[in-house]
Amino acid sequence: MVDDGTAAVTPQQGWANDGYAVVAPIPPFPEPDPRVLRFDNRQAGTHTVRRSEYPGGLAIVVTGHEPSSQSATFPVWTSSEDEVLVTGDKYVNWPDGFVIWFLTQ
């Protein structure tokens, strides 16, 4: 699985807690401005991330794989669609966490 870029993810609470994170894309990502995104600590599985629920996107850390540092670099999966289906393969290929980033149009 190929990512669309990477971003520095810094949660505003502990890695094991849901909340928000500052997500700062690392160049040459097409949208350079950082965003504050919802942040979920989730078990691997299948779920849908909807733009209507997460307008800018969603940062996900996999339960049991929480980083020990304040910030971590995660792969970013971009979409210009209204929803993204996250399947178990994302958790296999990106076992520590990843970001769903809804592109502005």
N, C-alpha and C positions, 0 to 999 in steps of 0.2 A: 504494500500500500504506500502510495506516495503522498506526502503532505504538500500543501500549497505555500508553505513558509513556516516560520517559527516565531514565537513571541515569548517575552519574559512575562511570567504570571506571578503576581504578588497578591496573595489573599489579604483581605482586611481583617480577618479573624484567623484562627488556627486552621491548618490544612484539613483537619478531621471534621470541621464544622462547615455547614452550608452558609452562604452569605454572598459576599461580593469580592471581586478581585480586580486589580488594575492589570490590564493586559496590554503590553507594549510591543507592537510588531517589530521584528528585527529586519532591517533592509536586506534584500530588495523587495519587501512585501509591498503590494500595490497601494495599500492605504496605510500611511505612516503614523497617523495620530493614535495615541493610546486611547483605550476605552475602559470604563468601569463596567464590567459584565457580571451577571449573576454567576455564582460559583457553587457547584454541587460536588459533594463527596458521594460517589455512587458505586454500587456493585456493578460488575460487568453484566451486560444484558442488552436487550433490544428496546429502544424507545424512540419517540419522535420529538425533535426539537423544533418548535414552531416560532417563526418570527413574531407572531402576535403575542406570544408569552415572553420571549427573549429577543426584544427588538434588535439589539446589536450582536447578539450571539450568546454563547454559554461556555464557560470554562469548567472542565470536568477533571477531577482527580479521582483515581480509582482507589476505592476503599482497600486499605492494607498496603498501599504503595505511596503513602504520603511522603513528600520530600522532607528532609531534615533541615534544610536551609529556609530562609525567609522568602526566597524567590526561586523559581525554577523555569527552565526553558521547555516549552511544550510545542509539539507540532500543531499547525493550524490547518483546518479544513474549511475552505471558503465555499459560500453558496450565494447565488443571486435569486434562489427560489424562496418560497414562503415557508418551507419546512425541509428538514433533513432527517432521514431515517438512519439512526445510529444502530448498527448491528454488532454482534459479538466480535467480528473481525477487527473492528477499531480497537477493542480492548486487547486483542491478541497482538496486534501490530504496534500499538501505542499503550503499553501496559501501565505506565505511570500517570498518564493524563494527556489531555488534548483540548483544543479550543475549536468550537464551531463559531465561525465568523460570518455574519450576514453582510455581504457587500452592499454599500450604498450605490444607488443608481442614479 
